[in-house]
């Protein structure tokens, strides 16, 4: 039977010993800017704009953002495939800014896998060890160990062309890990897989990273990947870092409307700040005819400011018309077992409300008129921002 991570085929002592001997190092990015020259216009284009962040040893940090935000460029600068125009990159306290890729203690897993088609699984994984002149017996033992780690021991002789996408990704992961880098870099490694494979591979990557205690930097534009994998998420937009935090912090306490929209489903309701009791941690707002006391709010808000009350689907409830902050009509109910997603058409557009434990609550039928209420403890007040649908 093929061994997968977490099964008894991979000895706990083996993984524990590997984790304890791991040489993981932290990464520091200090004031890094990357400017490209547009070959057509001849103009300078800022790809990364004066970013600074720190990644602790053994931490998995995801760079998350839309296409063109600078996340892959940042990863390539850590790897040495791009050089910063300004700033420094340190690995374990050592300045590696200008070192070539082969002189950095990093390994990269590419979006396209990059397997050698003329080599079988064993030789693909062994490639880095052969370059390092590792002896035959030691090489065979180590390759076998890492193939067990990724659940591919029985496929050692198979060529890449006879592997599934998920299996090819595991080979690429084992090839990167076997050279024991201080930092593992992953550039959208699951983007070519179907939904079910992406889900299973997310779990495997996280298990392997934790078991080895290796520092990892992961690039994706998929918020689900970022949320499920990361110790911390660095959200990037237009070449800048706009927020850094744990998945819970990024989801529940976004710093602005862009972050709120990018990391999850959200609705915004225009409001006016009526009262700020900072010592008590309460922001009193007026949304239409309804007054709310919201415990999470942006620190720059002042009394009298226009604002947006940010609500996730689970931050809202449905009630009879006239009782909430907005009235509408239920257009669609999507049954998900432990919850129902109710789509409500309002004057401000469509709003998604999550109804948890639907068997114990009243479920408004499609076509019924309803009102949307806000659960203050699950909402956040953000500064008003033009262009946000509210």
C-alpha positions as CSV (number, residue, x, y, z in Angstrom):
1,X,0.0,0.0,0.0
2,X,1.3,3.5,-0.8
3,X,2.3,5.4,2.2
4,X,1.0,8.9,2.7
5,X,2.0,11.5,5.2
6,X,0.5,10.9,8.6
7,X,0.3,7.1,8.1
8,X,2.5,4.8,10.1
9,X,4.8,4.1,7.1
10,X,6.6,7.3,7.9
11,X,8.1,6.8,11.4
12,X,7.4,9.5,13.9
13,X,10.9,9.2,15.3
14,X,12.3,9.7,11.8
15,X,10.3,12.9,11.3
16,X,11.0,14.2,14.8
17,X,14.7,13.6,14.4
18,X,14.7,15.4,11.0
19,X,12.8,18.3,12.5
20,X,15.2,18.7,15.4
21,X,18.2,18.7,13.1
22,X,16.7,21.1,10.7
23,X,18.8,24.1,9.8
24,X,15.8,26.4,9.1
25,X,16.6,30.1,9.0
26,X,14.5,33.2,9.0
27,X,14.2,35.6,6.1
28,X,14.3,39.4,6.4
29,X,13.3,41.7,3.6
30,X,14.4,45.2,4.3
31,X,13.2,48.1,2.1
32,X,13.2,46.1,-1.1
33,X,12.2,47.8,-4.4
34,X,12.3,46.2,-7.8
35,X,12.0,48.3,-10.9
36,X,11.7,46.8,-14.4
37,X,12.3,48.5,-17.7
38,X,9.3,48.2,-20.1
39,X,10.9,47.1,-23.4
40,X,8.1,48.6,-25.5
41,X,7.7,52.0,-23.9
42,X,11.2,52.3,-22.4
43,X,9.6,53.4,-19.1
44,X,10.4,52.2,-15.6
45,X,7.8,50.0,-14.0
46,X,7.8,49.4,-10.3
47,X,7.1,45.7,-9.6
48,X,7.8,45.8,-5.8
49,X,7.7,49.1,-4.0
50,X,9.7,49.5,-0.8
51,X,8.5,46.4,1.2
52,X,9.8,45.1,4.5
53,X,8.8,42.0,6.4
54,X,10.3,39.2,8.5
55,X,9.7,35.5,8.3
56,X,10.7,33.5,11.4
57,X,12.6,30.2,11.3
58,X,10.1,27.3,10.8
59,X,7.3,29.6,9.8
60,X,5.1,29.2,6.7
61,X,4.3,32.6,5.3
62,X,2.1,33.1,2.2
63,X,2.4,36.0,-0.1
64,X,-1.2,36.6,-1.2
65,X,-2.5,39.1,-3.8
66,X,-3.9,39.5,-7.3
67,X,-1.9,39.1,-10.5
68,X,0.7,41.7,-10.9
69,X,0.9,42.7,-7.2
70,X,4.6,41.7,-6.9
71,X,4.3,38.5,-4.9
72,X,6.1,36.3,-7.4
73,X,8.8,38.9,-8.0
74,X,9.4,39.0,-4.3
75,X,9.7,35.2,-4.2
76,X,12.2,35.3,-7.1
77,X,14.3,37.9,-5.3
78,X,14.5,35.6,-2.3
79,X,15.5,32.8,-4.6
80,X,18.1,35.0,-6.4
81,X,16.5,34.8,-9.8
82,X,15.9,38.6,-9.6
83,X,18.0,41.2,-7.9
84,X,16.5,44.1,-6.0
85,X,16.9,47.5,-7.4
86,X,17.1,48.8,-3.8
87,X,17.1,47.2,-0.3
88,X,18.4,44.0,1.3
89,X,17.4,40.4,1.7
90,X,18.9,38.4,4.6
91,X,18.8,34.7,5.3
92,X,19.6,33.7,8.9
93,X,21.1,37.2,9.4
94,X,23.4,36.9,6.4
95,X,23.0,39.4,3.5
96,X,22.3,37.3,0.4
97,X,21.0,40.2,-1.7
98,X,23.5,39.8,-4.6
99,X,24.3,36.0,-4.2
100,X,23.4,33.8,-7.2
101,X,20.7,31.2,-6.7
102,X,23.1,28.3,-6.3
103,X,24.9,30.0,-3.5
104,X,21.8,30.5,-1.4
105,X,20.5,27.9,1.0
106,X,17.1,27.8,-0.6
107,X,15.1,25.5,-2.9
108,X,12.2,26.4,-5.1
109,X,9.1,24.4,-6.3
110,X,7.8,25.9,-9.5
111,X,4.3,26.2,-10.8
112,X,5.2,24.0,-13.8
113,X,6.9,21.3,-11.6
114,X,10.0,21.4,-13.9
115,X,10.6,17.6,-13.8
116,X,13.2,16.0,-16.1
117,X,11.1,13.9,-18.6
118,X,14.1,11.6,-19.4
119,X,14.5,10.7,-15.7
120,X,12.3,8.4,-13.6
121,X,11.0,9.5,-10.2
122,X,14.0,8.2,-8.3
123,X,16.5,10.1,-10.5
124,X,14.5,13.3,-10.4
125,X,14.5,13.3,-6.6
126,X,18.1,12.3,-6.5
127,X,19.3,15.0,-8.9
128,X,20.4,17.5,-6.2
129,X,22.2,14.9,-4.2
130,X,24.1,13.8,-7.3
131,X,25.3,17.3,-7.9
132,X,26.6,17.4,-4.4
133,X,28.5,14.1,-4.9
134,X,26.6,12.2,-2.3
135,X,27.7,8.5,-2.1
136,X,25.6,5.8,-3.7
137,X,24.4,4.1,-0.5
138,X,23.7,7.4,1.3
139,X,21.9,8.7,-1.8
140,X,19.7,5.6,-2.1
141,X,18.7,5.7,1.6
142,X,17.9,9.4,1.5
143,X,15.9,9.3,-1.7
144,X,13.9,6.3,-0.3
145,X,13.2,8.2,2.9
146,X,11.9,11.3,1.0
147,X,9.8,9.2,-1.4
148,X,8.2,7.6,1.7
149,X,7.6,11.1,3.1
150,X,5.6,12.1,0.0
151,X,4.0,8.7,-0.5
152,X,5.7,7.8,-3.8
153,X,8.1,5.0,-2.7
154,X,6.3,2.4,-5.0
155,X,6.6,4.7,-8.0
156,X,10.3,5.2,-7.9
157,X,10.9,3.7,-11.4
158,X,8.0,5.4,-13.1
159,X,8.7,8.3,-15.6
160,X,7.0,11.7,-15.0
161,X,4.8,11.2,-18.1
162,X,3.0,8.3,-16.3
163,X,2.3,10.3,-13.1
164,X,-0.8,12.3,-12.3
165,X,-0.6,16.0,-11.6
166,X,-0.6,15.5,-7.9
167,X,2.1,12.8,-8.1
168,X,4.3,15.1,-10.2
169,X,3.9,17.8,-7.6
170,X,5.0,15.5,-4.9
171,X,8.1,14.6,-6.9
172,X,8.9,18.3,-7.3
173,X,8.4,18.8,-3.6
174,X,10.6,15.8,-2.6
175,X,13.3,17.0,-5.0
176,X,13.4,20.4,-3.4
177,X,13.3,19.1,0.2
178,X,15.9,16.4,-0.2
179,X,18.8,18.9,-0.3
180,X,17.7,20.2,3.1
181,X,17.4,23.9,2.3
182,X,17.0,26.4,5.1
183,X,14.1,27.9,3.2
184,X,11.6,26.3,0.8
185,X,10.0,28.6,-1.8
186,X,6.8,27.6,-3.6
187,X,5.5,29.6,-6.5
188,X,1.8,28.8,-7.0
189,X,2.6,25.0,-7.0
190,X,-1.1,23.8,-7.0
191,X,-2.5,26.1,-9.7
192,X,-2.4,23.3,-12.4
193,X,-4.3,20.8,-10.3
194,X,-8.1,20.2,-10.1
195,X,-10.0,21.3,-7.0
196,X,-9.9,17.9,-5.2
197,X,-6.2,17.5,-5.8
198,X,-5.5,21.0,-4.7
199,X,-7.3,20.3,-1.4
200,X,-5.4,17.1,-0.7
201,X,-2.0,18.6,-1.7
202,X,-2.6,21.6,0.6
203,X,-2.9,19.2,3.5
204,X,0.2,17.3,2.5
205,X,2.3,20.4,2.0
206,X,1.3,21.7,5.4
207,X,2.0,18.3,7.1
208,X,5.4,17.9,5.5
209,X,6.4,21.5,6.3
210,X,5.4,21.1,9.9
211,X,7.0,17.7,10.3
212,X,10.3,19.0,8.9
213,X,10.2,22.3,10.7
214,X,11.3,24.0,7.6
215,X,10.9,27.7,6.8
216,X,8.6,28.2,3.8
217,X,7.4,31.1,1.6
218,X,4.4,30.3,-0.5
219,X,3.0,32.4,-3.3
220,X,-0.7,32.2,-4.3
221,X,-3.7,34.3,-5.4
222,X,-6.0,31.7,-4.0
223,X,-7.3,32.9,-0.6
224,X,-8.4,29.3,0.4
225,X,-4.9,28.1,0.0
226,X,-3.5,31.0,2.0
227,X,-6.0,30.5,4.8
228,X,-5.5,26.8,5.1
229,X,-1.8,26.7,4.8
230,X,-0.3,29.7,6.5
231,X,1.0,30.6,9.9
232,X,0.9,34.2,8.6
233,X,-0.3,35.9,5.4
234,X,1.3,38.9,3.7
235,X,-1.3,40.6,1.5
236,X,0.2,42.5,-1.4
237,X,-1.4,45.1,-3.7
238,X,0.2,47.2,-6.4
239,X,3.7,46.2,-5.3
240,X,3.2,47.0,-1.6
241,X,2.4,45.1,1.5
242,X,-1.0,46.2,2.7
243,X,-1.4,43.9,5.7
244,X,0.3,41.1,7.5
245,X,-1.3,38.8,10.0
246,X,-2.5,35.3,10.9
247,X,-5.3,33.9,8.7
248,X,-7.8,34.7,11.4
249,X,-6.6,38.3,11.8
250,X,-6.7,38.9,8.0
251,X,-10.2,37.4,7.7
252,X,-11.8,38.9,10.7
253,X,-9.9,42.1,11.1
254,X,-8.9,43.4,7.7
255,X,-7.1,46.7,7.6
256,X,-9.0,48.1,4.6
257,X,-11.8,47.4,2.1
258,X,-9.3,45.9,-0.4
259,X,-8.1,43.2,2.0
260,X,-11.6,42.5,3.2
261,X,-12.8,41.9,-0.3
262,X,-9.8,39.9,-1.5
263,X,-9.7,37.4,1.4
264,X,-13.3,36.4,1.5
265,X,-17.0,37.1,0.7
266,X,-18.1,40.4,2.2
267,X,-20.8,43.0,2.2
268,X,-20.3,46.7,3.1
269,X,-22.9,49.0,4.6
270,X,-22.4,52.8,4.5
271,X,-22.4,54.3,8.0
272,X,-21.6,57.4,10.1
273,X,-19.4,57.2,13.2
274,X,-21.4,58.7,16.0
275,X,-19.3,57.8,19.0
276,X,-15.8,56.4,19.8
277,X,-15.1,54.9,23.2
278,X,-11.5,53.8,22.5
279,X,-10.7,52.8,26.1
280,X,-13.8,50.5,26.0
281,X,-13.1,49.3,22.5
282,X,-16.4,50.4,21.0
283,X,-17.3,52.3,17.9
284,X,-20.9,53.6,17.8
285,X,-22.2,53.8,14.2
286,X,-25.4,54.7,12.5
287,X,-26.4,52.5,9.6
288,X,-29.6,53.9,8.1
289,X,-32.0,54.0,11.0
290,X,-30.1,51.4,13.0
291,X,-27.5,52.2,15.7
292,X,-24.8,49.6,16.4
293,X,-21.9,49.3,18.9
294,X,-19.1,47.5,17.0
295,X,-16.0,46.3,18.9
296,X,-13.6,46.2,16.0
297,X,-12.8,49.4,14.1
298,X,-10.0,51.1,12.2
299,X,-7.8,53.2,14.6
300,X,-7.8,56.2,12.2
301,X,-11.6,56.7,12.5
302,X,-12.9,59.9,14.1
303,X,-16.4,60.9,15.3
304,X,-18.4,62.3,12.4
305,X,-16.5,60.3,9.7
306,X,-18.2,58.4,6.9
307,X,-17.5,54.7,7.3
308,X,-18.2,51.3,6.0
309,X,-19.4,48.4,8.2
310,X,-17.8,45.3,6.9
311,X,-19.8,42.1,7.2
312,X,-18.9,38.5,6.3
313,X,-21.8,36.2,5.4
314,X,-21.8,34.8,9.0
315,X,-21.8,38.4,10.4
316,X,-25.4,38.9,9.2
317,X,-28.8,37.4,10.1
318,X,-32.2,37.5,8.3
319,X,-35.3,38.9,9.9
320,X,-38.7,40.2,8.9
321,X,-38.8,43.3,6.7
322,X,-38.1,46.6,8.4
323,X,-36.1,45.2,11.4
324,X,-32.5,45.4,10.0
325,X,-30.2,47.7,8.1
326,X,-31.4,46.8,4.6
327,X,-34.5,45.2,3.2
328,X,-34.6,42.8,0.2
329,X,-35.9,39.7,-1.4
330,X,-34.3,36.2,-1.1
331,X,-33.5,35.1,-4.6
332,X,-31.6,31.9,-4.0
333,X,-31.0,29.4,-1.2
334,X,-28.0,27.1,-1.4
335,X,-28.2,24.2,1.0
336,X,-24.7,23.1,2.3
337,X,-25.7,20.7,5.1
338,X,-24.7,22.6,8.2
339,X,-25.5,25.9,6.7
340,X,-27.6,27.6,4.0
341,X,-26.3,30.5,1.8
342,X,-29.2,32.9,1.2
343,X,-28.7,35.4,-1.6
344,X,-30.7,38.6,-1.0
345,X,-31.3,41.2,-3.6
346,X,-31.3,44.7,-2.1
347,X,-31.1,48.3,-3.4
348,X,-27.4,48.1,-2.8
349,X,-26.9,44.9,-4.8
350,X,-26.9,41.2,-3.9
351,X,-25.9,40.3,-0.3
352,X,-24.9,36.8,0.8
353,X,-26.1,35.8,4.2
354,X,-24.9,32.5,5.8
355,X,-27.6,30.8,7.9
356,X,-25.9,28.4,10.3
357,X,-27.7,25.3,11.7
358,X,-30.7,25.8,9.4
359,X,-32.8,23.0,10.9
360,X,-33.0,25.0,14.2
361,X,-33.8,28.4,12.5
362,X,-36.4,29.9,10.3
363,X,-35.3,29.7,6.7
364,X,-36.8,32.3,4.5
365,X,-38.0,30.9,1.2
366,X,-36.9,32.1,-2.2
367,X,-39.1,35.1,-3.1
368,X,-39.8,36.2,0.4
369,X,-39.2,39.7,1.6
370,X,-36.6,39.9,4.4
371,X,-34.4,42.4,6.3
372,X,-30.7,42.0,6.9
373,X,-29.4,42.5,10.4
374,X,-25.8,42.8,11.5
375,X,-24.1,40.9,14.4
376,X,-21.9,43.7,15.8
377,X,-19.4,41.3,17.4
378,X,-18.6,39.8,14.0
379,X,-18.4,43.0,12.0
380,X,-15.7,45.7,11.6
381,X,-15.9,49.5,10.9
382,X,-13.6,50.7,8.2
383,X,-12.9,54.1,6.7
384,X,-15.2,55.0,3.8
385,X,-13.6,54.2,0.5
386,X,-14.8,55.4,-2.9
387,X,-15.4,52.7,-5.4
388,X,-16.4,50.1,-2.9
389,X,-19.8,48.6,-3.6
390,X,-22.0,49.5,-0.6
